[in-house]
Amino acid sequence: MDVAVEDTWTHLDGTSIANNDFWSTFWVDAVSTNTQPNGGSGQNCAVINSRNVPFPNKTQDKLCLNYPKDEMLCYKKVVNCLNWTSSADQMYREHCYWFTSKPLSISSWTIVDAMVKCQEDGGYIASLIDDQNYQFIKNDVLGTVFSLKSTQVWLGTHSIIGSPSNWNNDPAFVSLLSPSSSSEKCVVIDSNQIQSWIPCNTNSSALTGAVCFKHGLENSGDDEVTKRFNISASARGETFIGVMDVAIEDTWTHLDGSSIANNDFWSTFWVDADLRLNQPNGGTGQNCAVINKRSFRLPNKTQDKSCTNVFRDEMLCYKKVNCLKWNSSADQQYREHCYWFTSKPSSLTSWTIVDAINKCREDGGYLAPLIDDLNYQFIRDDVLSTVFS
């Protein structure tokens, strides 16, 4: 449809079509008035009518409100799902994986770019939990990809704390990985199925993809809304606050790779009369932000520290949601929804419904549905009341 921006065709969930290339599917006729699309802002949905003599295999634009019948073209994203009980922790898991490619519209493809792309696709960068899921990703998910193209692919495991760990805090029991030669590196695998560790800020033409995943039935409809990451113990007192510049020096992001508006985290760092003490001051050797309440000089300001060996297990957690659990009187279905307010990014000039849908997906969720009066009132009174005040 092109309901948000005329002649910019998107999928129904608001995701873009590469290069707006849906135009190539429309009928072009010798009679210009028959050339599609021809309905302007009054016809915003694309259809195929196999009974149409002039163009049975081409698309047309039609009125969304009352033209389409109840026939729909459905599709399912190609995923490979694994259900297993890990012998390492005896936990049952259901993960569905897919390969995603570097978009043509971006020039960078670091681990952060891969994480953001997986979030835009509705998932997370794939964690390596144990040997079984690692082999499944390598052989079942990537086997076909590697048979078709020569490439290198990001996976969701890093050595920032010294030993293999996963960005989404899944445990890492996998033993088949080659050892990391140094800290603060990320896992890639190439089309020869050789796994290696490379700097997380690598931006190479050889890197063109990533493996994403989302939880299967055991967590369906239950997206993560809070996270806790355990960092290796030390004798100091730093509290890690979930911000790092491991991918691009001096570009601070959240731990899941999502950006901080205007890179505005800089305002939290300590500025000292002694320039040597100004923070951040560790360069590429100190990529994680901490607060140390035991510090005499800067107890309420952030510092950059090495991610590998300075943290205790204190973590600053946050939750930005309002959750509602209810049985709808309309269909008797029990639901648990967590809502949050999101703002138009300062980098955008447009804020249509499609932009809002995309922003919600980048935040790891969906644009809020109005199901019944109870959830509508909850959104209006509980979620938005503080915003509107």
C-alpha positions in Angstrom: 0.0 0.0 0.0 0.9 3.7 -0.3 -1.5 5.0 2.3 1.2 6.9 4.2 3.1 8.6 1.4 1.6 8.7 -2.1 3.5 6.5 -4.5 5.8 5.2 -1.9 4.8 1.5 -1.6 5.4 -0.4 1.6 4.4 -3.7 3.1 1.2 -3.7 5.3 3.3 -3.5 8.5 5.0 -0.3 7.2 8.4 -1.9 6.3 9.9 -0.5 3.1 10.4 -2.2 -0.2 14.0 -1.9 -1.4 14.4 1.0 -3.8 10.6 1.5 -3.9 10.9 -1.3 -6.5 7.3 -2.4 -6.4 6.6 0.0 -9.3 8.0 -2.7 -11.7 5.0 -4.9 -11.0 2.4 -2.4 -12.3 0.7 -2.6 -15.7 1.9 -0.2 -18.4 -0.6 0.2 -21.1 -0.6 1.6 -24.6 -3.6 3.7 -23.4 -2.0 6.0 -20.8 -5.3 6.2 -18.8 -5.1 2.4 -18.2 -1.5 2.5 -17.0 -1.3 1.6 -13.3 -1.3 3.0 -10.6 -3.9 5.5 -11.7 -6.0 6.1 -8.7 -3.9 8.7 -6.8 -4.6 9.2 -3.1 -8.0 7.6 -3.6 -6.6 4.1 -4.4 -3.9 3.1 -1.9 -3.9 -0.8 -2.0 -2.3 -3.0 -4.5 -4.2 -6.0 -5.9 -3.9 -8.7 -8.6 -7.1 -9.8 -10.5 -6.4 -13.0 -12.5 -9.8 -12.5 -14.2 -8.8 -9.2 -15.7 -8.2 -9.6 -19.4 -5.8 -6.7 -20.0 -3.5 -7.4 -17.1 -4.1 -10.7 -15.2 -0.6 -11.0 -14.0 0.1 -7.3 -13.1 -0.8 -5.3 -10.1 -3.2 -2.4 -9.9 -4.0 0.2 -7.3 -7.5 0.0 -5.8 -9.5 1.6 -3.0 -8.6 -0.1 0.3 -12.0 0.5 1.9 -14.4 -1.5 -0.3 -12.8 -2.9 -3.4 -10.8 -6.0 -2.2 -12.8 -9.2 -1.6 -11.7 -11.6 1.1 -8.9 -13.2 -1.0 -5.5 -12.4 0.4 -2.0 -13.3 -0.7 -0.1 -14.6 2.4 3.6 -15.2 2.9 5.8 -16.7 5.5 9.3 -15.5 6.1 11.8 -18.3 5.6 12.9 -19.4 9.0 14.6 -22.5 10.4 13.3 -23.4 13.9 15.1 -25.5 16.5 13.4 -27.0 19.6 15.9 -28.5 22.0 16.8 -29.0 25.6 20.4 -27.9 26.2 22.5 -30.5 28.0 24.4 -27.6 29.6 21.6 -26.1 31.7 18.7 -28.5 31.0 16.6 -25.7 29.7 14.1 -26.2 26.9 14.2 -23.6 24.2 12.5 -22.9 20.9 14.4 -20.5 18.6 13.6 -19.6 15.0 16.5 -18.3 12.9 16.8 -16.5 9.6 19.6 -14.9 7.5 19.4 -11.2 6.9 21.5 -9.2 4.4 23.1 -5.8 4.7 20.7 -3.3 3.2 21.8 -1.5 0.0 20.9 1.8 1.6 23.7 1.7 4.2 27.4 1.8 3.8 28.4 0.4 7.3 27.9 -3.2 8.5 29.4 -3.4 12.0 28.0 -5.6 14.7 25.7 -2.7 15.7 24.3 -2.4 12.2 23.6 -6.1 12.2 21.8 -5.9 15.6 19.7 -3.0 14.4 18.7 -4.8 11.2 17.7 -7.9 13.2 15.5 -5.7 15.4 13.9 -4.1 12.4 13.2 -7.7 11.2 11.4 -8.3 14.5 14.1 -10.3 16.2 17.6 -10.3 17.7 21.0 -11.2 16.5 21.4 -14.9 17.0 23.0 -16.1 20.3 25.3 -19.1 20.4 24.1 -21.0 23.5 25.6 -24.5 23.0 27.1 -26.8 20.4 23.7 -28.0 19.2 22.3 -24.6 18.3 25.7 -23.5 16.9 25.8 -26.4 14.5 22.2 -25.9 13.6 22.9 -22.3 12.7 26.0 -23.2 10.7 24.6 -26.1 8.8 20.8 -25.6 8.6 20.4 -21.8 8.5 23.6 -20.9 6.7 24.1 -24.0 4.5 21.9 -22.8 1.6 23.2 -19.2 1.9 26.8 -20.3 1.7 26.1 -22.5 -1.3 24.9 -19.5 -3.2 27.3 -16.7 -2.2 30.7 -16.1 -0.7 30.2 -14.0 2.4 31.0 -13.5 6.0 28.2 -13.3 8.6 27.8 -11.7 12.0 26.6 -13.9 14.9 25.5 -12.7 18.4 28.4 -13.8 20.5 31.3 -11.6 21.8 34.3 -11.7 24.1 33.9 -8.3 25.7 34.0 -9.7 29.3 36.8 -12.1 28.4 34.9 -15.3 27.8 32.2 -15.9 25.2 29.0 -14.2 26.0 25.8 -13.3 24.1 24.5 -9.8 23.4 21.0 -10.8 24.6 22.3 -12.3 27.9 21.6 -15.9 26.8 24.1 -18.2 28.5 27.1 -19.3 26.3 28.1 -22.9 26.9 29.3 -23.5 23.3 32.6 -25.3 23.2 33.1 -25.5 19.4 34.2 -21.9 19.0 37.9 -21.2 18.4 39.5 -19.3 21.3 39.5 -15.5 21.1 43.0 -14.1 20.9 42.0 -11.0 22.8 39.0 -9.4 24.4 36.4 -7.2 22.9 35.9 -9.2 19.7 32.8 -10.6 18.0 32.1 -13.9 16.2 31.7 -14.2 12.5 31.5 -17.3 10.2 32.3 -17.4 6.5 31.1 -19.4 3.5 33.8 -22.0 4.2 32.0 -22.5 7.5 35.1 -21.2 9.3 34.4 -19.3 12.5 36.6 -16.5 13.7 36.8 -13.6 16.1 37.2 -10.1 14.7 36.9 -6.6 16.2 33.3 -5.7 16.7 33.7 -2.4 14.8 34.9 -4.2 11.6 33.3 -2.8 8.5 34.5 -5.0 5.7 33.1 -5.6 2.2 33.4 -9.3 3.0 30.7 -8.9 5.7 27.3 -8.8 4.1 24.9 -10.6 6.4 23.9 -11.7 9.9 21.8 -14.4 11.5 18.8 -13.3 13.4 16.4 -15.2 15.7 13.2 -14.8 17.7 11.8 -17.0 20.4 9.4 -19.8 19.4 6.3 -20.9 21.3 7.8 -20.8 24.7 8.1 -17.0 24.5 5.8 -16.1 21.7 4.1 -12.7 22.3 6.4 -12.2 25.3 9.2 -9.9 24.0 11.9 -8.8 26.3 11.1 -5.5 28.1 13.9 -5.6 30.6 17.5 -7.0 30.5 20.2 -7.8 33.1 23.8 -8.5 32.1 26.3 -10.0 34.5 29.9 -8.8 34.2 32.9 -10.6 35.6 33.9 -9.7 39.1 36.7 -7.4 40.2 37.8 -5.5 43.3 36.5 -2.1 42.1 33.0 -0.7 42.5 31.9 0.3 39.0 28.3 -0.1 38.0 27.9 -0.8 34.3 25.0 1.2 32.8 24.5 -0.6 29.5 26.2 1.9 27.2 29.3 1.3 25.1 31.2 2.5 22.1 32.7 -0.8 21.1 31.6 -0.6 17.5 32.5 3.0 16.6 34.9 4.9 18.9 33.1 7.8 20.6 29.7 6.8 19.2 27.9 5.6 22.4 25.0 3.2 22.0 22.9 1.0 24.2 24.1 -2.5 24.8 21.7 -3.9 22.2 23.2 -1.6 19.5 20.3 0.9 19.4 21.4 4.5 19.1 21.2 7.3 21.7 19.5 10.4 20.3 22.1 13.0 19.0 24.9 10.9 20.6 23.8 12.9 23.7 25.4 10.5 26.2 28.5 12.8 26.1 26.8 15.2 28.5 27.0 12.6 31.3 30.8 12.3 31.4 33.0 14.0 33.9 34.8 17.2 32.9 37.8 18.1 35.1 40.1 21.1 35.4 42.9 18.6 35.0 42.5 17.6 31.4 44.1 14.2 32.0 41.1 13.3 34.1 38.4 14.3 31.6 36.2 11.4 30.6 36.1 9.5 28.4 39.8 9.1 28.3 40.5 5.4 27.5 40.2 5.4 23.7 39.6 2.1 22.1 40.9 0.3 25.2 37.9 1.5 27.3 34.6 1.0 25.6 32.0 0.6 28.4 30.4 3.3 30.5 30.2 3.0 34.3 29.2 5.0 37.4 31.3 4.5 40.5 29.6 5.8 43.6 32.8 5.1 45.6 34.7 7.6 43.5 35.5 10.8 45.5 36.0 13.0 42.4 33.2 11.9 40.2 30.5 9.8 42.0 27.6 11.1 39.9 29.3 11.2 36.5 30.1 8.5 34.0 33.5 7.2 33.1 34.7 4.9 30.3 36.3 1.6 31.5 37.6 -1.6 29.9 34.7 -4.0 29.4 36.9 -7.0 30.1 38.1 -6.9 33.7 36.9 -3.9 35.8 33.2 -4.6 36.5 31.6 -6.2 39.5 28.1 -7.7 39.0 26.3 -4.5 39.8 24.1 -3.4 36.8 21.8 -0.5 36.2 18.5 -1.9 34.9 15.6 0.1 33.5 12.1 -0.5 32.5 10.2 1.9 30.3 6.9 0.1 30.0 3.4 0.0 31.5 2.0 -3.5 31.5 -1.6 -4.7 31.4 -2.9 -8.2 32.0 -6.5 -8.8 31.3 -9.3 -11.0 30.0 -11.1 -9.2 27.2 -14.9 -9.5 27.7 -15.2 -9.4 23.9 -13.5 -12.6 23.0 -12.7 -14.1 26.5 -9.0 -14.1 25.6 -6.3 -13.5 28.2 -3.6 -11.1 27.2 -0.5 -9.5 28.6 0.7 -6.3 26.8 3.4 -3.9 27.8 3.2 -0.4 26.4 5.6 2.5 26.1 5.6 6.0 24.6 8.2 6.6 21.8 9.1 10.0 20.3 9.8 11.1 16.7 13.6 10.9 16.3 15.2 14.2 15.7 16.9 12.8 12.6 13.5 12.3 10.9 11.6 15.0 9.0 8.6 12.7 8.4 6.4 11.2 11.1 3.6 9.3 9.2 2.0 6.1 10.5 4.7 4.2 8.6 7.5 6.0 10.4 5.7 5.3 13.7 5.4 1.6 12.9 9.1 1.4 11.9 10.2 3.2 15.1 8.2 0.8 17.3 9.9 -2.1 15.5 13.3 -0.5 16.1 12.3 -0.3 19.8 11.6 -4.1 19.7 7.8 -4.0 19.5 4.8 -3.0 17.5 2.4 -0.1 17.1 -0.1 -0.5 19.9 -3.5 -2.0 18.9 -6.7 -0.9 20.4 -8.5 -4.2 21.2 -11.2 -3.2 23.6 -12.3 -0.4 25.9 -10.2 -1.7 28.8 -6.9 -1.5 26.9 -7.8 1.7 25.2 -8.5 3.4 28.6 -5.3 1.9 30.0 -3.2 3.4 27.1 -5.0 6.7 27.4 -4.9 7.1 31.2 -1.9 5.1 32.4 0.6 5.2 29.5 -0.1 8.7 28.1 -1.2 10.7 31.1 2.4 11.6 32.2 3.3 12.4 28.6 0.4 14.6 28.2 1.0 16.4 31.5 
